[in-house]
Amino acid sequence: MTRLLFVLLAILPLPVFADAKSLASIEKTKELAEAVMTDVGNNAMLKGLALLKPYVMFSESEFNAQMNNVSTQLPVMDQHYGKSLGYDFVSKELIGDTLVKYIFLQKFERHLMTWHFIFYKPKDKWLLNTFYFNDDSAALFLR
């Protein structure tokens, strides 16, 4: 089966970066990731992803294009995976005081997906650096 992958990387000009909201603490990064996963786990993936919109480091049109891409994949996911049954928190990984990564499992009736959220702290605020999801659960065992 084709791997589903939604990668959003911050590779845009600096003026776009200025528009992205930051988070005041590492606890707020976890709260944001959990809020997304709460919606995702309740079969509201687009609603959950929309929570990230103020924090992404690329233009609104690029974000909307990614949302449209996900929207077209949802019927295929429903057909192959079944309904979402919720999510589990897997891990939090810190690299110094600069990076934090959260991994979650989204459980479906017939499959699962892994969700990854990476936040970066250049100075005193946290920025959403990258988030993605895919159906490669085997990669979790290679960590």
Buried (B, 14 or more C-beta within 10 A) or exposed (E): EEEBEBEBEBEBEEEBEEEBEBBEEBEBBBEBBBEBBBBBBBBEBEEBBBBBEEBBBBBEEBBEEBBEEBEEBEEEBBEBBEEBBBBEEBEBEEEEEEBBBBBBBBBBEEBBBBBBBBBBBEEEBBBBBBBBBBBEEEEEEEE
